[in-house]
Amino acid sequence: MTENNFKRWEENNLRQFPQAPPRVKKDLDGSMGFIRMISKVIEVYLPNVFNMFVIMGGGDNEKDQHPKPPSEGGTGDFGDPKGPSGH
């Protein structure tokens, strides 16, 4: 059975360079840190951006649609405590 040339090339490279050069590791760590930071910013702010566009477009924010108690002039209708089907 013949040996795969790519497998032989990989083995030779691993013998010559058992670890990645320090510059490559440093650059990769920097890139991963940047991607991690951007993903955290997106995770925090993206949902609020959609709500902002809904409000700017004249829509209602779902968070502001809670019924008011009668003491504040509301109807006191907080929905059926047994759920939507009433069972």
Secondary structure by P-SEA (a helix, b strand, c coil): ccccaaaaaaaaaaaacccccaaaaaaaaaaaaaaaaaaaaaaccaaaaaaaaaaaacccccccccccccccccccccccccccccc
